[in-house]
Amino acid sequence: MLDAAGLGALTDRIFDSVRNTREAGAAAHIVAFLNSLGITDTTEDEVRHWWRARGQLAHGHSADLDPAKLDRLVAVFQRALRRAAGAEAVQ
């Protein structure tokens, strides 16, 4: 079917994408992880915007990132990493 559609060269990539598809998106998983650490001031929309920008940059495209919002998310993820590692108490 993929060959007939001219997508035969992408077969492995398509199968990997289907196999790795989740019921909830990455942003929902990330926010749930943050919430489990007591970090509840970050929304799925914020994470989704960052996640898309990350993907664009990873594939060599430009991305629209507000430096202040990026700095805030970096601080949120640093706090999450410290808590997950036991270096900061969950509040």
C-alpha positions, 0 to 999 in steps of 0.5 A, spaced: 500 500 500 505 504 501 509 503 495 503 504 491 502 511 494 509 512 493 511 512 500 515 505 500 522 509 502 518 511 508 515 504 510 520 503 516 519 511 519 511 510 518 511 503 522 515 506 527 511 512 528 505 508 528 508 503 533 510 509 538 503 513 537 500 514 544 493 515 546 495 522 550 500 526 546 507 528 549 505 534 552 500 531 557 505 526 559 510 531 561 505 535 564 503 529 568 510 528 570 511 535 572 504 534 576 507 528 580 513 532 582 508 537 585 509 542 579 502 544 577 504 551 574 505 549 567 500 548 562 499 543 556 499 549 551 506 551 554 509 544 553 506 543 547 508 550 544 515 548 546 515 541 544 513 543 537 519 548 537 524 543 539 522 538 533 522 544 528 529 546 531 531 538 531 530 538 524 533 544 522 528 549 521 527 556 525 522 556 531 518 562 534 520 562 542 519 567 546 526 568 551 522 569 557 517 563 556 523 559 554 527 561 561 521 559 565 520 552 562 528 551 563 527 553 570 521 548 571 524 543 568 531 544 572 526 544 578 523 537 576 530 534 575 532 536 581 526 533 585 526 527 581 533 526 583 531 527 590 536 533 590 529 538 592 523 536 596 517 535 593 512 541 596 
